[in-house]
Amino acid sequence: MAAKLAAFKAVDPSRYIVYVGFILILIGFSIVLRDDGFLTTRNLLNIVQQTAPITVMAVGMVFVLTAGEIDLSIGPIVAVSALISAIVLRENFWFLGAFAGLLAGAAIGAMNGLLVAYMRLPSFLVTLATMGFLAGVARWLTDLKSVPITNDTFNGIFGAGTLFGVPSLVMWTIGIVFLGHFFYRDSRYGAHVHAIGDSPLSARAVGIKVDRVRFSVMVLSGACAGLAGLLYSGRLHGARYTLGETDLLTVIAAVIVGGTRLNGGVGTVVGALIGSLLMGLLNNGLILMGLSVSEQLMVRGVILLAAIALTLRETRT
């Protein structure tokens, strides 16, 4: 009996807040918006598709935060990657456009990683500077003009297509979450990321290449943002400099609400998925309720503040 009581006390209830919150919000909106089509299969599937880019970026952010770093540049990376991909697609095959977009995201992540891991600069300041720089690059690339994408194969794979009746964006969500969860929980690399987030000094003492892992999580985050840019441009059949502009807050909220600590060492990819879907549910429900964009932003800000308070409270005595 004592052992069972001790095991019960050892369970961290904050890890399940996102799941309880998701169910409660789903039930609440289902009741309030029962006459507005909220609970229809079409609307729920639309939520998953809309949150696909957020989910992809959230997976990368879980690795970054767990390693004790942060990436504030993901929004502009989305825009730059999407624009580069769209420009390349004007005169090339779809896979060259996709490769160019992914390469751009990974290269920017590598630049962040070099400054953070090998020059020992704070990731907050590095990616804050990169965020401003890339926002300018996105505006300069096409002189504030949108770039349409008419390649049906690209649009089908990264946005508007289906596979056995399942939308491609849903397939991307499932695939990235599955891979992210596997490498985060069941691989040596994931164990190293956790170890560095817990204690970099201890990780170095046992032979973990701390700088290399820090570099790699920044590259991963950039690549995920690049893929998110492809998903946005494929779904919208075009790219513009505003893509990803407001996603940073949503991604961080989804990851933290999902159970990843800001101070590193603890995280969950599945929780990030639920957190992303939770934010999607909120946005969709608030839109159906008639709230403005500014009111939606305020609600997301309150949720993020509450999540940070719950996360940091665990480390205080």
Secondary structure, DSSP 8 states (H G I E B T S, - for coil): -HHHHHHHHHS-GGGGHHHHHHHHHHHHHHHHTTTTTTTSHHHHHHHHHHHHHHHHHHHHHHHHHHTT-----HHHHHHHHHHHHHHHHTTS-HHHHHHHHHHHHHHHHHHHHIIIIIS---HHHHHHHHHHHHHHHHHHHTTT--EE---HHHHIIIII-EETTEEHHHHHHHHHHHHHHHHHHHSHHHHHHHHHHH-HHHHHHTT--HHHHHHHHHHHHHHHHHHHHHHHHHHHTEE-TTTTTTHHHHHHHHHHHTT--TTSS---HHHHHHHHHHHHHHHHHHHHTT--HHHHHHHHHHHHHHHHHHHHHTT--
